[in-house]
Amino acid sequence: MEFSKRLDLFGEEIFAALNSRKVELEAQGQKIYNMSVGTPDFETAPHIKQALLDAAAVQDNWKYSLRDLPELLEAVCAYYARRYQVSVTPAQIASCYGSQDGIGHIGLALCNEGDTVLLPTPCYPVFIAGSLLCGAKPWYYPMTKETGFLPNVAEIPEEIAKQAKYMIVSLPANPLGSVGSPEVYAEIVAFAKKYDILVIHDNAYSDIVFDGRTCGSFLSVPGAMDVGVEFFSLSKSFNMTGARVSFLVGRSDVIAAFKKIRSQIDFGMFLPVQKAAIAALTGPTDLVQAQCAQYQARRDALCGGLRGIGWDVPDSHGSMFVWAPLPPRYQNSMAFCLELVEKSGVLCTPGSSFGPLGEGYVRFALTQRVEEIQKAVAAIAASGILA
Ligand SMILES: Cc1ncc(COP(=O)(O)O)c(C=O)c1O
């Protein structure tokens, strides 16, 4: 059978080689420190689990839901007001099965074949996949050491800006660990207004920022509501990655277009998951804050630990990731990852999987406890890979 040309836009699964090596090493009894995938290891709060269990016991909740429950939309509105000081109405909210799903599909509502879109590089891979699926042409703006790992709209050429349909911004950034500032956001809003570009902010990590930094919603920036929408995921703050809950929030014309696309392919989120989301959004958030402190302790153990053994890895400022430049005698991040897991059992992700400017780095996910991270650092030191 001849498959679609669209499939050819996507390369081979680069993790396959790394993963099969990991499986082989594990089978040989090698201890693996898996710091590759960004799935939180923290517990989901009991009140969230209970809400899902209670709702699952009710037969009616197993039918198509067909819509976002009004109380779910109200819960998002109340959460945005309380947590982010942003006022939104239910018409400014649409659910999706995680930001991954939402970002993968939103371009279908926004773009025609050949439209230009602005994406950060390095970036979270679905930003690229979503643009390719809708036939858009990505133009990558750099988020590198030179830009402080932040967007710099002044560097985007005017002829590109004039053509651009949307711009994805995502801070705190995966894989970079950088955190935005009011000044950076203000520049982005002014740029988007000037060139009539929709800003799609992917807000996955506002609750994981370090060293006293604070972080909120892009929509709280003056003028952002005129030019932007935001994906707000429950995955990381509430340890609900498998439940697949996120919301697109913001400009109502964009929300309506997004809903129109979704309604062609979906019958609504499983009602027990909607109930769990309501419990998360309306319940206590002390665990969210406590877990941020633990991520910071892990960041300290990893970045401080690696510097202590001679690998100059800067502290990440937020997100659950550390972006580490390759040690001096390495150039290829995939080759380095394979050698690292081989010699030390530590598994991380090659920078080359995060877009054009990702090479030269690897990404560690802070998904192990401090004691395990300390052991991982000791294993790296003992492996001799930094010699
Ligand atoms: C920047 C970013 N956006 C989106 C996602 C996916 O979130 P969700 O679980 O809501 O699909 C991730 C997950 O790692 C992420 O890092």
PDBQT file of the ligand as one rigid body, heavy atoms in Angstrom, charges set to zero:
ROOT
HETATM    1  C1  LIG A 401       6.188  22.189  26.676  1.00  0.00    +0.000 C 
HETATM    2  C2  LIG A 401       5.244  21.038  26.751  1.00  0.00    +0.000 A 
HETATM    3  N1  LIG A 401       4.027  21.168  26.215  1.00  0.00    +0.000 NA
HETATM    4  C3  LIG A 401       3.132  20.168  26.249  1.00  0.00    +0.000 A 
HETATM    5  C4  LIG A 401       3.442  18.959  26.842  1.00  0.00    +0.000 A 
HETATM    6  C5  LIG A 401       2.430  17.860  26.814  1.00  0.00    +0.000 C 
HETATM    7  O1  LIG A 401       1.477  18.117  27.769  1.00  0.00    +0.000 OA
HETATM    8  P1  LIG A 401       0.151  17.261  27.838  1.00  0.00    +0.000 P 
HETATM    9  O2  LIG A 401       0.427  16.139  28.782  1.00  0.00    +0.000 OA
HETATM   10  O3  LIG A 401      -0.870  18.230  28.335  1.00  0.00    +0.000 OA
HETATM   11  O4  LIG A 401      -0.128  16.760  26.464  1.00  0.00    +0.000 OA
HETATM   12  C6  LIG A 401       4.697  18.767  27.416  1.00  0.00    +0.000 A 
HETATM   13  C7  LIG A 401       5.042  17.489  28.020  1.00  0.00    +0.000 C 
HETATM   14  O5  LIG A 401       6.178  17.173  28.332  1.00  0.00    +0.000 OA
HETATM   15  C8  LIG A 401       5.613  19.842  27.369  1.00  0.00    +0.000 A 
HETATM   16  O6  LIG A 401       6.832  19.726  27.891  1.00  0.00    +0.000 OA
ENDROOT
TORSDOF 0
